[in-house]
Amino acid sequence: MLTPLDDLPIHQVAETMATVGTSDRNFYDRYYFNLHGCSDDFFLAAGLGQYPNLGVTDGFVAVNHGTTQTVVRASRPLGSDRLDTSVGPLRVEVIEGLRRVRFVCEETQGFALDVTWDGFIPAFEEPRMIMAAPHGRILMNTMRFLQTGSWTGRLLLDGREIDVTPDRFWGNRDRSWGVRPVGEPEPSGAPTTGTSGFFWNYFVVRFPKSTVVYMCQEDGFGRRTLEEGVRLHPDGRVEHLGRPEHELRFAPGTRMVTGATVTFRDGLVLEGETLRPLHLARGTGYGFDADWRHGMWQGDQLVVQRHDFDSTAPDMVPIPGAIVDHVARFTTNQGDDEGFGLLEVMTMGPHPQYFSGWDDVSA
């Protein structure tokens, strides 16, 4: 099948651009953005993805404000034109690759967003993320890049107009593509045995003169499968900080993180204090809602929905340790001025440093 992309000299293999490099149903290609005012006023995240082997494209904007999490989401059949990065009121416009991007949510029941991203640092290629089932199937094999930057534009939130200016409205974004579980749940096949779990930390911190990135992925035994520790400079320099060691702090009786200390082998100590959570596990498609998952078929017509959740309700956390993004304040022991950014944590199942089992919240 020919598509408009086939008229561009971008082919990598002897296939049309409608054919991705694997027949795995879980192939995806996604944008993620977040936006905050370097404060606890609100925290916003947005995403838009295409799922070629499922024939679906969808997107969302979620903002945690006051005691409410507002989500606008949309889904439609993908069609043949993958250059069309719009889904109903949502769209992404790449103005200058790896530098300037526009994200729009046209007004939907009192919510609207029109903001342009400017990169603070060059885009940085992250380590590849790979995860396999015990019987060998590759469940996750993804490539990503990240970037910190600032936003300019306008946010309308239930009658409140916010002038988004680059001096204080910062954030980070990533682009990822590859294979990870999406769409409707699949049959699990052979049952898993033994202790399992998933531990994930992802901190992206913008300081006035540089960006510090920390990543850590471990299993239920504490075995590390991915790590990263770098300081990224606007001129493109990359400082490798060495192996990171983590110490998370939790609200009593929960797995909600209140802060973290990360110590890198080169001596840098990064301290983070959470300011406001955003529950990606509710309403956005990250795999915890039965009726809306990334790539899930919602029918042959455009579907647009707005939902408002009570962010203080117990069901905002579908299972202990489900993914939560926080806007956080950060400091270091090396004289950096105060920084702000993403503190993302997922601690599902046991972990020898923190939790004994799936339902344990006794950290």
Secondary structure, DSSP 8 states (H G I E B T S, - for coil): ---GGGGSS---SSS-TTS-S---TTEEEEEEEEEE-SSSSEEEEEEEEEETTTTEEEEEEEEEETTEEEEEEEEEE--S-TT--EETTEEEEEEETTTEEEEEEEEETTEEEEEEEEESS--EE---EEEE-TTS-EEEEEEEEEEEEEEEEEEEETTEEEEE-TTT-EEEEEEEEEE---SS-----S---S---EEEEEEEEE-SS-EEEEEEEEETT--EEEEEEEEE-TTS-EEE---EEEEEEE-TTS--EEEEEEEETTS-EEEEEEEEEE-TTSSS-SS--TT--TT----SS-EEEEEEEETTSGGGSSSTT--EEEEEEEEESS----EEEEEEEEEES-BTTTBSSTT----
